Amino acid sequence: MIDKIKEHIAEVEKFTTQAKEDIENFRIKYLGKKGLLNEFFAEFRNVPNEQKKEFGQTINKLKEAAQEKVNALKEALENKAEEKGVYGDLTRPAQPMEIGARHPISLVKNQITDIFSRIGFNVSEGPEIEDDWHNFTALNLPEYHPARDMQDTFFIQTNPDILLRTHTSSVQVRYMENNKPPIRTISPGRVYRNEAISARSHCFFHQIEGLYIDKEVSFADLKQTLQHFTKEMFGKSKIRLRPSYFPFTEPSAEIDVYWGLATETDHKITKGTGWLEIGGCGMVDPNVLTNCGIDPTEYSGFAFGVGIDRIAMLLHQIGDIRLLSENDVRFLEQFKSAL
Ligand code: PHE
């Protein structure tokens, strides 16, 4: 009899399953009301006294083994079910993930470069710390030229030849020096001017400048290109070119877009005129072409420059230019949905 119980113990220890019903059947077989254990306990009365001790111990062992086995199998089954819950339920909503935002300056810069790259312009960049030649002299602004005062310049104190570029026109000089026409390039970048900081102006801001040099380029090409740009950028194609002066272009003009007067904001940003100034432009001065190694009798070209900060403020209704450089997360995270 004892041997039979021992066989059962061995069997119980070996038993394994992953099915719920099998565990339950196993439990009923050993631990159920009419199970084997109760049968053995009933047998206890008939066991001779000298065997009672061993018999009792063996049945208890079987009982413990069976109980432990049932618990262990049940736990394994539950763990598996839990795992399934984590990895298996594909209908569960995902954990919300924090997404980043592009800076409004980058957004507008990308938009402008996209528009121009679709009509054959490439992107060129240059250093923010420039020399006098690239920022001024090559652009028809020799030393002591009064127009240098138009752009209050930050000089490097120990070397008056080195300065922080006041416009991205310096990149165009570099580009013309290193590339042959036809040239179609736009140069976005940060520029610096020694100006008082206020809601409307800062000592650094961003420009994007375009340059087009080829044979027989005319003012009409410039106008058409700008019109295409304002149409793509703002959905407005009515522009106005007001005569102006830049040392590096002749003739020169300020670019105005007809913004309209539909809303109160329109009145405010256009000062009641409906027209909004977005930048400067002109036909590249022959002196500049000569300075950069391009023959002005063979080639002509146009250039234009627009302020990225101003356009960003306009499109995103930003009331203070300082917000663009303060990096306040509460401001920056508002551009999450913009592309
Ligand atoms: N560089 C000029 C500025 O910063 C803008 C400009 C660019 C004007 C190209 C004409 C042609 O004011």
Boltz pocket constraint, residues with backbone or C-beta under 6 A from the ligand:
constraints:
  - pocket:
      binder: B
      contacts: [[A, 166], [A, 167], [A, 168], [A, 169], [A, 209], [A, 210], [A, 246], [A, 249], [A, 252], [A, 253], [A, 280], [A, 281], [A, 282], [A, 303], [A, 304], [A, 305], [A, 306]]
      max_distance: 6.0
